[in-house]
Amino acid sequence: MESGFRKVSGSLWLLMLSGCSLVGIRSGYEQPAYEVADRVEPGVEIRCYGPRLAAETTVEAADAEAGRSAAFRLLAAYIFGANRAKGEVAMTAPVEVQSGSRKIAMTSPVEAASAGRGRHTMRFFLPAQVTLATAPEPTDPRVRLLQVPEQTLAALRFSGSRAEERVGEEKLALLVALERSPWKPTAEPVSLFYDPPWTLPFLRRNEVAVPVVRR
C-alpha cells in the first residue's frame, strides 16, 4: 500500500510540475466552459455552465484542511489509475470542495443524502470528451461518478489564503451581495480552487460559488 501511495504521489507531482510554472500557476489544465449572464456588485459573476461529469468523494476529518487532503488523495488515485481500466484521466481545474453540513448527490443529481459536520466533499471535473459511458469505473467505492446537470452559478473570485475562516468570509460576502441582486441562492456555497497548494498566495485563483435562480 505504501509503494502504491508513493507511486500516486510521484505521478501527481510530475503532473503538477508539467502543468505549472515555477510559482505554481495553472497552465494547460482544461477548465469548464461557461457564459457570463450577469454581473453583480461587488465582483460577482452569474455564470451558465453546461452539463459536466465529475468524480466525487466524501470523507470525515477534523477540519477543512485535513478533509481536503484526504479527499484529494482518493480522487488523485482514481485519475492516476485506481480504476477498472487502470488508465489515467487528465486533471482539470478547478477542484470543487464543500465542507460541513450540506446535501450531496449519491447516485444521481436527483437523489441526495445529508452530510453532517466534519464531512468534506470534493469533486474533480473530468475532461469534456469523457462521458459517463466512457469514464473508467473507480475501484475504490468511496469514489463515485456523477453527471452534474447544467447550472447557473454566482461566483466570487479571490486570491490569497484558502483557510476555512477566509473561505467562510468569502462565502458570506457572496451571499450578502446576492441579497441585493435579482438572483436567489438555491443551495449552500462551495469552494473552487484552480491552483496547486504551493502557488504563491497572491497569484492563486480561488472562488466561492453557489447555484442561483432569478427571483
C-alpha angles and dihedrals in degrees: 000000000000092000090049091052091050090050091052092045091050094048091047091051092051092047092050092048092049091054101040140063123235091276093050102254113161112251130172096007115135113242127196115262119239141167122230107234098176144350124227125195129280098037100301118145124203105215132189113212126188124225114301136189118229141183109220138185136177123209136178117236140154095245143005096264093052090045093052091049095050094045092046092054092053094048093042089053089053096052091044095056112293089127138095092262091048086221133134124248121207115252118238136190140279114040111210120218133184122182130187128013118354143120116272128193112248110179104351139359088266101053116066140169130200119258112207133213115304093031121117127195124199132184131199110197110221123227115282094247092058115091132189087257095051101036113108113252114247116245091206111075089212089070117072134180120226138175110234110209123226110291142193108216133184108217132191118194125212140160133214127045124028093195116139092248093052093046089050091053091051092049090052091049090052093051092046091051091051092052088069094045139077089253127092124200115236100188143012118295121257133205123244119200120190103176137058118259096258093059111122104264096236090054096050122114108216126164141182117210140179133187112253142185130194113270 
